[in-house]
Amino acid sequence: MTFCLSDGLMQVDYDDEEEFVYSEEEEDIQSPGIPSSDKLSQAQKQADSAAYYNGDEDDFDDFDADDDDEQPTSAIQQSNKPWEVDFKAHDLSGLQGKQEEVVNDLEPLLAVSRGSTALLLRSYEWKTESLVEDYLTDSNKVLTKSGVHAHPPAPSIETGDEDFTCEICYCSGADELYMGLVCGHRFCTSCYETYVTIKIQEGGSWLIPCPAPKCKTLLGEEPTRMILAGNKDMLDKYERNLVRSFVKSSASFTWCPAPSCEYAIECVVPRSAMDTTIPIVNCKCGKSFCFGCGVDNHVPSPCGLVKKWLKKCEDDSETAHWIKANTKECPKCNAIIEKNRGCNHMTCRECHHHFCWVCMGPWSEHGQSYYTCNRYNEESEGANKSVSDARVQLERYMHYFTRYNNHEQSAKFVLNLMEATEKNMEQLQREMTLAWIDVVFLKNAVDVLADCRAALKWTYVLAYYMVSDNHKVIFENNQSDLEMATEQLNELVEDPSSLTGIGDIKRKVLDMTHYVKARLDTLLTDTYQGLQENRWQYED
């Protein structure tokens, strides 16, 4: 086996066979080159046919090995696929920089000090347009209401004089250190630090008022940092609280939901576009989630349907469906009764009322017809129809939920498969003296499997709410194609023993990975276009 690198391609010789594949220097999935197996050739024809049917003949020709290259941390990560959105992950220092940008941009317009601009923005929860509109209408009213002075003097810690008395602890004397705000209230530094510390621990440190009763003057960043200069831990917490208030109030930022993650994601997607856009973002910690609703990656199902589905799964609505489909109420006392035998003559245990299970009428009216009921009654027929409809709805729900749950469980198994695959990769490297680049295709295949399982899981949510029409048929065809291809790749990666030699394994895994990736792109692209076009109607 020999390798030859040329123009970004890697030529791999396996005895008398040779093929070209994209160089796999990156850990992300790379496209294999020209397919060589008959199995892929047939699969490719099916894929091309499906792509043409969906109005995208070139869907499989646009795969770029560099699409998933990691973006510089200082730049917005640009979207590569139609359904992807631009986003950027920020750490604490980056978020502080974003705050500074907003403050610096607004300071000349308001014509107040930098510290006062920051306080006004926090008072308005960083709603810049509302602040500017109100300030230009009546600046004095805004300043007074917010407890902010346009140009307060620079803060400083002073040494007390004979007239100084702290308004909290009533200490006095020329040796006491104190700080005063523009409002004129003065407190010793010890009391000030205790007061500010309490406010920070309560979580409301972005708007700290003067300690004096009924005084609305706000304590700015500079005096707060001066007071906490000797308490680094509390100062750090204060800075984090300022950042948290900024992220919480901004529609363009949200915290990564991963436990203990300190990154926030910036993504500019209008809330009005959430019905047609699924803004999936990836944090630097590895967490992939929806910027709109905070749920884990749920493409291709939009946020509104995801929320309805999760609520449906969590509440007792389906239990109620089961009860309605399998039980009836006693017509006299309304007690819930479940039929557990074949006889239609029912006796309520609560009130001992005798009635017919089929028509719900009194049993005394049935004469000798003990085991059948041929009496037609519009009310009873309506009740039976209600039970029948409830049973149909329950069965429909269970059809989609079972498949949704199956892919959710399969996604968990993929994590175990990843561990096993890494061991197989290490074994191949040792036994066949191969480099990492020669076996990384196995990891890439498992990564694609994980993406497919996650997407297939949410396709059943979208399908559940879709009204049945030709558009749904097309969607389900794409869904079926991806599902079958995913199962084939899963079997191939889990048990490659049927293949002979590393060349055979690599060729077939690469071919199948490329095909599955193409099917996934086809489904997601078509679904994105469908959402943009309002192609589907949804059931309540």
C-alpha positions in Angstrom: 0.0 0.0 0.0 1.5 3.3 -1.1 0.4 7.0 -0.7 1.0 9.9 -3.0 -0.2 13.4 -2.2 -0.9 15.7 -5.1 -2.9 18.9 -5.3 -4.9 18.2 -2.2 -5.7 14.7 -3.3 -4.4 11.5 -1.8 -3.9 8.5 -4.2 -4.2 5.2 -2.3 -2.9 2.1 -4.0 -4.4 -1.2 -2.8 -2.5 -3.9 -4.8 -3.8 -3.4 -8.3 -6.7 -1.1 -7.4 -6.4 2.6 -7.0 -8.9 5.4 -6.2 -8.8 9.0 -5.3 -10.2 10.4 -2.1 -10.0 13.9 -0.6 -7.2 14.4 1.8 -8.4 13.7 5.4 -6.2 16.2 7.2 -9.2 17.6 9.0 -11.1 15.5 11.5 -14.4 16.5 10.0 -16.1 14.3 7.5 -14.4 14.4 4.1 -15.9 13.5 0.8 -14.7 10.3 -0.9 -13.8 10.7 -4.4 -15.0 8.7 -7.4 -17.1 5.8 -6.2 -15.8 2.4 -7.3 -18.3 -0.1 -5.9 -21.3 -1.3 -7.7 -23.4 -0.9 -4.6 -22.7 2.8 -4.4 -23.2 3.2 -8.1 -26.7 1.9 -7.8 -27.2 4.0 -4.6 -25.9 7.1 -6.4 -28.4 6.7 -9.2 -31.2 6.5 -6.7 -29.8 9.6 -4.9 -29.5 11.6 -8.1 -33.0 10.6 -9.1 -34.4 11.8 -5.7 -32.4 15.0 -5.9 -33.8 15.7 -9.4 -37.3 15.0 -8.1 -36.7 17.6 -5.4 -35.5 20.1 -7.9 -31.8 19.9 -7.1 -29.9 17.9 -9.7 -26.5 19.0 -8.4 -27.1 18.3 -4.7 -24.3 15.7 -4.5 -21.8 17.6 -6.5 -21.5 20.5 -4.1 -19.7 18.7 -1.3 -16.6 20.6 -0.3 -14.0 19.0 1.9 -13.2 22.4 3.4 -16.8 23.3 4.3 -16.4 22.4 8.0 -13.0 24.0 8.6 -12.8 25.6 12.0 -13.3 29.4 11.8 -11.1 31.9 13.6 -12.3 32.7 17.0 -12.4 36.4 16.2 -14.8 35.9 13.3 -18.4 35.0 12.9 -18.7 31.4 11.7 -20.2 31.6 8.3 -22.9 29.2 7.3 -22.2 26.8 4.4 -25.5 25.0 4.0 -28.9 26.7 3.2 -30.3 25.7 6.6 -27.3 26.9 8.6 -27.0 30.3 10.3 -24.1 32.5 11.1 -23.1 32.6 14.7 -20.1 33.3 17.1 -19.2 32.0 20.5 -18.0 34.6 23.0 -16.1 34.1 26.3 -16.3 36.6 29.2 -13.7 39.0 27.7 -15.4 38.8 24.3 -18.8 39.7 25.9 -17.2 42.6 27.8 -15.9 43.8 24.5 -19.4 43.6 22.9 -20.7 45.7 25.8 -18.1 48.3 25.3 -19.0 48.5 21.6 -22.6 49.3 22.4 -21.7 51.8 25.1 -19.1 53.6 22.9 -21.5 53.7 19.9 -24.2 55.3 22.0 -22.1 57.7 24.2 -21.7 60.5 21.6 -25.4 60.5 20.8 -26.5 60.8 24.4 -23.7 63.3 25.2 -23.3 61.9 28.7 -20.3 60.3 30.4 -19.3 56.7 29.5 -20.3 55.4 32.9 -23.7 57.1 32.7 -24.3 55.7 29.2 -23.7 52.2 30.6 -26.1 52.7 33.5 -28.8 54.0 31.2 -28.4 51.0 28.9 -28.7 48.6 31.9 -31.8 50.6 33.2 -33.4 50.0 29.7 -32.2 46.4 29.6 -30.0 47.2 26.6 -32.9 48.2 24.5 -31.0 50.9 22.6 -33.9 52.1 20.4 -36.3 52.6 23.3 -33.6 54.5 25.2 -32.7 56.8 22.4 -36.3 57.5 21.6 -37.1 58.4 25.2 -33.9 60.3 25.8 -34.4 62.5 22.7 -37.9 63.2 23.8 -37.1 64.2 27.4 -33.5 63.6 28.6 -34.1 65.0 32.1 -37.0 62.7 32.7 -35.0 59.6 31.6 -32.0 60.6 33.8 -34.2 61.2 36.8 -36.2 58.1 36.4 -33.1 56.0 36.0 -31.2 57.5 38.9 -28.4 58.6 36.6 -26.5 61.9 36.5 -25.2 63.1 33.1 -21.7 64.0 34.2 -21.0 62.8 37.7 -17.5 63.7 39.2 -14.8 61.0 39.1 -15.2 58.7 42.1 -12.6 58.7 44.9 -12.0 57.4 48.4 -11.6 60.3 50.8 -10.3 60.6 54.4 -13.1 61.7 56.7 -13.2 65.1 58.5 -14.6 66.1 61.8 -18.0 66.4 60.3 -18.1 63.0 58.7 -20.4 60.3 60.1 -21.2 57.1 58.3 -25.0 56.8 57.8 -24.9 53.0 58.3 -22.5 52.3 61.2 -22.3 55.9 62.5 -18.5 55.7 62.8 -16.9 59.2 62.6 -13.6 60.9 62.8 -10.8 62.2 60.6 -9.2 58.8 60.2 -12.2 57.1 58.6 -12.1 56.3 54.8 -15.3 57.0 53.0 -16.9 57.4 49.5 -19.7 59.6 48.4 -21.8 59.8 45.3 -23.1 62.8 43.4 -26.3 62.6 45.5 -24.2 63.7 48.6 -24.6 60.6 50.7 -21.4 59.4 52.3 -20.6 56.0 53.8 -17.4 54.4 55.2 -15.6 52.0 52.8 -16.2 49.1 55.1 -20.0 49.5 55.1 -19.9 50.3 51.3 -18.1 47.0 50.6 -20.5 45.0 52.8 -23.5 46.6 51.1 -22.1 46.0 47.5 -21.1 42.5 48.4 -24.7 41.7 49.5 -26.1 43.1 46.3 -23.7 41.1 44.2 -24.6 37.9 46.0 -28.3 38.6 45.5 -27.6 38.7 41.8 -28.7 42.2 41.1 -25.4 43.9 40.9 -25.9 45.5 37.5 -28.2 48.1 39.1 -27.0 49.0 42.7 -28.7 52.1 44.2 -27.2 54.3 46.8 -27.4 52.8 50.3 -29.3 55.8 51.6 -33.1 55.1 52.1 -35.2 56.2 49.1 -32.2 57.5 47.1 -32.4 56.3 43.5 -28.9 57.3 42.5 -27.2 54.3 40.9 -23.7 53.2 41.7 -21.6 53.0 38.5 -18.9 50.6 37.5 -16.0 52.8 38.4 -16.9 53.4 42.1 -17.9 49.7 42.5 -14.6 48.5 41.2 -12.8 51.0 43.5 -14.8 49.7 46.5 -14.0 46.0 45.6 -10.4 46.6 44.8 -9.3 44.4 47.7 -11.8 41.6 47.1 -10.8 39.9 43.8 -13.4 37.1 44.0 -16.3 39.4 44.5 -15.0 41.8 41.8 -14.9 38.9 39.4 -18.4 37.9 40.3 -19.5 41.5 39.8 -18.0 41.5 36.3 -19.7 38.2 35.5 -23.1 39.6 36.7 -22.7 42.6 34.4 -22.1 40.3 31.5 -25.0 38.0 32.4 -27.4 41.0 32.5 -26.1 42.0 29.0 -26.7 38.5 27.5 -30.0 38.0 29.3 -31.4 41.3 27.9 -30.0 41.0 24.4 -32.1 39.2 21.6 -28.8 38.5 19.8 -27.1 36.5 22.6 -27.9 33.5 24.6 -25.9 31.3 27.0 -24.8 27.9 26.0 -27.0 25.4 28.0 -24.2 23.0 28.6 -23.4 22.6 32.4 -20.6 24.8 33.6 -20.1 26.3 30.1 -19.1 30.0 30.3 -19.6 30.8 26.6 -22.5 32.8 25.1 -23.6 32.5 21.4 -24.2 35.5 19.2 -26.7 34.9 16.4 -28.8 37.5 14.6 -32.0 35.7 13.7 -35.3 37.7 13.9 -37.9 36.1 16.2 -40.4 36.4 13.3 -38.3 34.0 11.3 -38.4 31.1 13.8 -41.2 29.4 12.0 -39.1 29.1 8.8 -35.6 29.0 10.2 -34.0 26.6 12.7 -31.0 28.4 14.1 -28.7 25.6 15.2 -25.4 26.8 16.7 -22.4 25.0 18.0 -20.6 26.2 21.1 -16.8 25.9 21.5 -17.5 23.4 24.3 -19.0 21.0 21.7 -22.6 21.6 22.6 -25.0 21.9 19.6 -28.3 23.5 20.3 -31.1 25.7 18.9 -30.5 29.4 19.4 -34.2 30.0 19.3 -35.6 27.6 21.9 -32.5 26.2 23.7 -33.3 22.6 22.9 -30.6 20.3 21.5 -30.2 20.3 17.7 -33.7 19.5 16.3 -33.3 20.0 12.6 -35.4 19.7 10.5 -38.4 20.3 12.9 -39.1 24.0 13.6 -39.2 25.3 17.2 -42.9 25.7 17.5 -43.6 22.0 16.6 -40.7 20.9 18.9 -42.3 22.7 21.9 -45.7 21.2 21.2 -44.2 17.7 20.8 -42.2 17.8 24.0 -45.2 19.0 25.9 -47.3 16.3 24.4 -44.7 13.7 25.5 -44.3 15.1 29.0 -47.9 15.8 30.1 -50.7 13.3 30.6 -52.5 13.9 27.3 -51.7 10.5 25.9 -52.7 8.8 29.2 -56.0 10.5 28.8 -56.2 9.2 25.2 -55.5 5.7 26.4 -58.2 6.0 29.1 -60.7 7.3 26.6 -59.9 4.5 24.1 -60.0 1.6 26.6 -62.5 2.7 29.3 -66.0 4.2 29.6 -67.9 6.2 32.2 -70.8 4.7 34.1 -73.9 6.4 32.6 -75.3 6.9 36.1 -72.4 7.9 38.4 -69.6 8.6 35.8 -67.2 6.2 37.5 -64.4 5.1 35.2 -64.8 1.4 34.1 -62.5 -0.8 32.2 -63.8 -3.8 30.4 -61.8 -7.0 31.2 -64.1 -9.7 29.9 -66.1 -10.5 26.8 -69.6 -10.0 28.3 -71.4 -6.7 27.5 -73.4 -6.8 30.7 -71.6 -4.3 33.0 -72.3 -3.7 36.7 -70.8 -0.5 38.2 -69.0 -1.2 41.4 -69.7 2.3 42.7 -73.5 2.5 42.2 -74.3 -1.1 41.1 -76.0 0.2 37.9 -76.5 -2.4 35.2 -75.8 -1.2 31.7 -74.7 -2.4 28.2 -71.1 -1.8 27.3 -71.9 -1.4 23.6 -74.8 1.1 23.6 -74.4 2.3 27.2 -78.2 1.9 27.7 -79.9 0.2 30.8 -79.5 -3.5 30.7 -83.1 -4.0 31.6 -84.1 -2.8 28.1 -82.1 -5.6 26.4 -84.5 -8.5 27.0 -82.6 -11.8 26.4 -79.9 -10.3 24.2 -77.3 -10.9 26.9 -74.2 -10.9 24.7 -75.0 -8.8 21.7 -76.5 -5.4 21.2 -78.3 -4.5 17.9 -80.0 -1.4 19.2 -79.2 1.7 17.3 -79.1 4.9 19.3 -77.6 8.2 17.9 -76.2 9.2 21.3 -74.5 5.9 22.0 -73.2 5.7 18.4 -71.7 9.1 18.9 -70.0 8.0 22.1 -68.6 4.9 20.4 -67.4 7.0 17.5 -65.6 9.2 20.0 -63.9 6.2 21.6 -62.9 4.9 18.1 -61.5 8.3 17.1 -59.5 8.5 20.3 -58.1 5.0 19.6 -57.1 6.1 16.1 -55.4 9.2 17.4 -53.5 7.2 20.0 -52.3 4.7 17.5 -51.2 7.5 15.2 -49.3 9.1 18.0 -47.6 5.8 19.1 -46.6 5.2 15.5 -44.5 8.4 15.4 -43.4 8.3 19.0 -42.1 4.8 18.7 -39.9 5.8 15.7 -38.9 9.0 17.3 -37.8 7.2 20.5 -36.1 4.5 18.5 -33.7 7.0 16.8 -33.2 8.7 20.2 -32.0 5.4 21.7 -29.9 4.6 18.6 -28.2 8.0 19.0 -27.2 6.9 22.5 -25.8 3.7 21.1 -23.7 5.7 18.6 -21.8 7.1 21.6 -20.8 3.5 22.5 -20.0 2.8 18.9 -17.7 5.8 18.9 -15.7 4.3 21.8 -15.5 0.9 20.1 -14.5 2.6 16.8 -11.7 4.4 18.4 -10.3 1.2 19.8 -10.6 -0.4 16.3 -8.7 2.5 14.9 -5.9 2.1 17.4 -5.8 -1.6 16.7 -5.5 -1.1 13.0 -2.8 1.4 13.5 -0.8 -1.0 15.6 -1.3 -4.2 13.6 -1.0 -2.7 10.1 1.4 0.1 10.8 -1.0 2.8 9.6 -1.1 6.5 10.4 -4.1 8.2 11.9 -5.0 9.7 8.6 -5.4 6.2 7.2 -8.1 5.1 9.7 -9.8 8.4 10.5 -12.5 7.5 8.0 -14.1 5.3 10.6 -14.5 8.1 13.1 -15.9 10.3 10.3 -18.5 7.6 9.5 -19.6 7.5 13.1 -19.9 11.3 13.2 -22.2 11.2 10.2 -24.2 8.4 11.9 -24.7 10.6 14.9 -25.9 13.5 12.7 -28.3 11.3 10.8 -29.8 9.7 14.0 -30.4 13.2 15.4 -32.1 14.4 12.2 -34.2 11.3 11.7 -35.5 11.5 15.3 -36.9 15.0 14.6 -38.3 14.1 11.1 -40.9 12.1 12.9 -42.0 15.1 14.9 -42.4 17.1 11.7 -44.2 14.3 10.0 -46.6 13.8 12.9 -47.9 17.4 12.6 -48.0 17.5 8.8 -51.3 17.3 6.9 -51.3 14.4 4.5 -50.7 15.6 1.0 -48.3 15.2 -1.9 -45.7 17.4 -0.1 -45.7 15.0 2.9 -45.2 12.1 0.5 -42.1 13.7 -0.9 -40.8 14.4 2.6 -41.4 10.8 3.8 -39.6 9.5 0.7 -36.6 11.5 1.6 -37.0 10.4 5.2 -37.2 6.7 4.1 -34.1 7.0 1.8 -32.0 8.5 4.6 -33.3 5.9 7.1 -32.3 2.9 5.0 -28.9 4.4 4.1 -28.2 5.1 7.8 -29.0 1.6 8.8 -26.7 0.2 6.1 -23.8 2.5 7.2 -24.5 1.6 10.8 -24.2 -2.2 10.1 -21.1 -1.6 8.0 -19.3 0.3 10.8 -20.5 -2.0 13.6 -19.4 -5.2 11.8 -16.7 -4.6 9.1 -15.6 -8.2 9.5 -17.4 -9.2 6.3 -14.9 -7.0 4.4 -11.5 -8.2 3.4 -8.5 -6.0 4.1 -8.1 -2.3 5.0 -8.5 -1.3 1.4 -11.9 -2.9 1.1 -13.0 -1.6 4.4 -11.9 2.0 3.7 -13.3 2.1 0.2 -16.8 0.8 1.2 -17.0 2.9 4.4 -16.0 6.0 2.5 -18.4 5.4 -0.3 -21.3 4.7 2.0 -20.5 7.6 4.3 -20.5 10.0 1.3 -23.8 8.6 0.1 -25.4 8.9 3.6 -24.1 12.4 4.0 -25.6 13.3 0.6 -29.0 11.9 1.6 -28.9 13.9 4.8 -28.1 17.1 2.9 -30.9 16.3 0.4 -33.5 15.9 3.2 -32.3 19.0 5.1 -32.1 21.2 2.0 -35.6 20.2 0.8 -37.1 20.7 4.3 -35.4 24.1 4.6 -36.9 25.1 1.2 -40.3 23.7 2.3 -40.3 25.9 5.4 -39.3 28.9 3.5 -42.1 28.4 1.0 -44.7 27.5 3.7 -45.1 24.3 1.7 -46.7 22.3 4.5 -49.9 22.6 6.5 -49.9 21.4 10.1 -52.5 19.7 12.2 -53.3 21.1 15.7 
